[in-house]
């Protein structure tokens, strides 16, 4: 069964609080230190926070 479009699920004129999660492939780490590679991915938290703040700004019509 196909998923409903977001426009059919959420009313764009209402404020909603959502919990989002993303699955990553090949057991890669989205945040924090990857124990396999030792690479730190904490910079992604800042990028996501910045994007959320940008999306929260009122749009001018």
LOPA-248702 format. One record per residue: residue number from 1; residue in one letter; x, z, y of N, C-alpha, C, O, CB in turn. Coordinates in steps of 0.1 Angstrom, whole numbers. Atoms other than C-alpha are relative to their C-alpha. Glycine has a CB too. Example, Ala and Ser with C-alpha at 12.3 -4.5 7.8 and 13.67 -1.06 7.14 Angstrom:
<sites>
[1; A; [9; 0; -12]; [123; 78; -45]; [9; 0; 12]; [19; 7; 12]; [-10; 12; 0]]
[2; S; [-9; 0; -11]; [137; 71; -11]; [-8; 8; 11]; [-3; 9; 22]; [4; -14; 5]]
</sites>
This chain:
<sites>
[1; X; [8; 0; -12]; [0; 0; 0]; [9; 0; 12]; [19; 7; 13]; [-10; 12; 0]]
[2; X; [-8; 1; -12]; [13; -9; 34]; [-2; 12; 9]; [-13; 18; 9]; [-3; -13; 8]]
[3; X; [1; -11; -9]; [20; 17; 60]; [-7; -4; 13]; [-8; -16; 16]; [14; 5; 4]]
[4; X; [7; 3; -13]; [-1; 20; 92]; [11; -2; 11]; [21; 5; 10]; [-10; 11; 3]]
[5; X; [-8; 1; -12]; [15; 9; 124]; [0; 12; 8]; [-10; 19; 8]; [-4; -13; 8]]
[6; X; [-1; -13; -8]; [27; 37; 147]; [-11; 0; 10]; [-17; 11; 13]; [13; 1; 6]]
[7; X; [10; 0; -10]; [2; 25; 173]; [-14; 4; -6]; [-22; 8; 2]; [-1; -15; 6]]
[8; X; [13; -5; 6]; [-26; 32; 148]; [0; 14; -4]; [-10; 20; -6]; [-3; -9; -13]]
[9; X; [-1; -14; 4]; [-13; 66; 139]; [1; 10; 12]; [-6; 20; 12]; [13; 2; -9]]
[10; X; [-2; -9; -12]; [-3; 81; 173]; [-7; -6; 12]; [-6; -18; 14]; [15; 2; 2]]
[11; X; [6; 4; -12]; [-22; 79; 205]; [11; 0; 11]; [16; 11; 14]; [-12; 9; 4]]
[12; X; [-11; 0; -10]; [4; 68; 232]; [-3; 8; 12]; [6; 11; 19]; [3; -14; 3]]
[13; X; [3; -8; -12]; [-14; 88; 259]; [1; 15; -3]; [-1; 22; 7]; [-14; -4; 5]]
[14; X; [-1; -14; 3]; [-10; 121; 241]; [15; 3; -3]; [23; -5; -8]; [-9; 3; -12]]
[15; X; [-14; -5; 3]; [22; 142; 237]; [0; 5; -14]; [-10; 12; -18]; [4; 11; 10]]
[16; X; [0; -4; 14]; [32; 147; 201]; [14; 6; -2]; [24; 1; 3]; [-2; -12; -9]]
[17; X; [-12; -5; 5]; [59; 168; 185]; [2; -4; -14]; [-7; -1; -23]; [1; 16; 2]]
[18; X; [-1; 5; 14]; [73; 152; 154]; [14; 4; -5]; [23; 6; 2]; [0; -16; 1]]
[19; X; [-12; -2; 7]; [99; 160; 129]; [4; -13; -7]; [-3; -18; -15]; [-1; 12; -11]]
[20; X; [-5; 12; 6]; [120; 130; 120]; [12; 2; -9]; [20; 11; -6]; [4; -10; 11]]
[21; X; [-12; -1; 8]; [145; 126; 92]; [3; -14; -4]; [-5; -23; -6]; [-3; 9; -12]]
[22; X; [-5; 13; 5]; [166; 97; 81]; [8; 2; -12]; [17; 11; -12]; [7; -7; 12]]
[23; X; [-9; 0; 12]; [181; 91; 47]; [11; -9; 3]; [9; -20; 7]; [-9; -3; -12]]
[24; X; [-11; 9; -1]; [215; 77; 47]; [5; -5; -13]; [2; 1; -24]; [12; 8; 7]]
[25; X; [-4; 6; 13]; [230; 55; 21]; [14; 4; -4]; [22; 9; 4]; [0; -16; 1]]
[26; X; [-13; -3; 5]; [260; 61; -1]; [5; 14; 2]; [17; 17; 3]; [10; -10; 5]]
[27; X; [-3; -14; -3]; [258; 98; 5]; [9; 3; 12]; [16; 13; 13]; [8; 6; -12]]
[28; X; [-7; -2; -13]; [272; 94; 40]; [-6; 11; 8]; [-18; 14; 7]; [0; -13; 8]]
[29; X; [4; -11; -9]; [270; 123; 64]; [-5; -6; 13]; [2; -14; 19]; [11; 10; 2]]
[30; X; [5; 4; -13]; [249; 117; 95]; [6; 9; 11]; [10; 4; 22]; [-15; 1; 1]]
[31; X; [-6; -9; -10]; [263; 148; 113]; [10; 9; -7]; [10; 9; -20]; [-11; 10; 6]]
[32; X; [-10; -10; 5]; [291; 173; 108]; [12; -7; -7]; [14; -19; -5]; [-7; 8; -11]]
[33; X; [-13; 5; 6]; [323; 168; 88]; [-4; -5; -14]; [-9; 2; -23]; [10; 11; -1]]
[34; X; [2; 6; 13]; [321; 145; 58]; [11; 6; -9]; [23; 3; -7]; [1; -16; 0]]
[35; X; [-11; -6; 9]; [339; 164; 29]; [8; -10; -7]; [19; -7; -12]; [-7; 9; -9]]
[36; X; [-7; 11; 7]; [349; 131; 13]; [11; -6; 8]; [23; -7; 4]; [-9; -11; -6]]
[37; X; [-9; 7; -9]; [365; 114; 42]; [7; 10; 10]; [18; 6; 16]; [-7; -11; 8]]
[38; X; [-6; -10; -9]; [372; 145; 64]; [-4; -4; 15]; [1; 2; 24]; [14; 1; -1]]
[39; X; [4; 5; -13]; [357; 125; 94]; [-11; 9; 6]; [-21; 12; -1]; [-4; -15; 0]]
[40; X; [10; -8; -7]; [337; 145; 120]; [-10; -9; 7]; [-6; -18; 14]; [6; 10; 10]]
[41; X; [10; 9; -5]; [304; 129; 129]; [-9; 7; 11]; [-20; 3; 13]; [-9; -6; -11]]
[42; X; [8; -8; -10]; [292; 155; 155]; [-3; -8; 13]; [-12; -5; 20]; [8; 13; 4]]
[43; X; [3; 8; -12]; [294; 129; 183]; [-14; -7; -1]; [-19; -10; 10]; [11; -11; 2]]
[44; X; [13; 6; 1]; [262; 114; 169]; [-11; 9; 5]; [-21; 4; 10]; [-2; -3; -15]]
[45; X; [11; -9; -6]; [242; 145; 179]; [-1; -2; 15]; [-13; -3; 19]; [4; 15; -3]]
[46; X; [1; 3; -14]; [251; 139; 215]; [-7; -13; 3]; [-15; -14; 12]; [14; 0; 7]]
[47; X; [6; 13; -2]; [241; 103; 213]; [-15; 0; -3]; [-22; -5; 5]; [7; -11; -10]]
[48; X; [14; -1; 3]; [208; 111; 197]; [-8; 8; 11]; [-19; 5; 15]; [-3; 6; -14]]
[49; X; [6; -8; -11]; [200; 138; 223]; [-1; -8; 13]; [-11; -8; 19]; [9; 13; 3]]
[50; X; [0; 9; -12]; [209; 113; 251]; [-12; -10; -1]; [-19; -12; 8]; [13; -7; 2]]
[51; X; [11; 10; 2]; [185; 87; 236]; [-14; 7; 1]; [-23; 1; 6]; [2; -6; -14]]
[52; X; [13; -7; -1]; [157; 113; 232]; [-3; 3; 15]; [-15; 1; 19]; [0; 13; -8]]
[53; X; [3; -2; -14]; [161; 123; 269]; [-4; -13; 7]; [-13; -12; 16]; [13; 6; 6]]
[54; X; [4; 13; -6]; [160; 87; 279]; [-14; -4; -3]; [-21; -9; 6]; [10; -11; -5]]
[55; X; [14; 4; 4]; [128; 81; 259]; [-10; 9; 6]; [-22; 5; 7]; [-1; 0; -15]]
[56; X; [10; -10; -5]; [112; 112; 274]; [-3; -3; 15]; [-13; 2; 20]; [5; 14; -1]]
[57; X; [2; 3; -15]; [115; 99; 310]; [-13; -8; 2]; [-16; -17; -6]; [12; -8; 6]]
[58; X; [12; 7; -2]; [82; 87; 324]; [4; -15; 4]; [13; -18; 11]; [-8; 6; 12]]
[59; X; [-3; 14; -3]; [80; 49; 327]; [-8; -3; 13]; [-18; 2; 15]; [-6; -9; -12]]
[60; X; [6; 4; -13]; [72; 33; 360]; [-8; -13; -3]; [-3; -22; -10]; [10; -3; 11]]
[61; X; [9; 12; 2]; [43; 8; 359]; [-3; -7; 12]; [-10; -17; 12]; [-13; 4; -7]]
</sites>
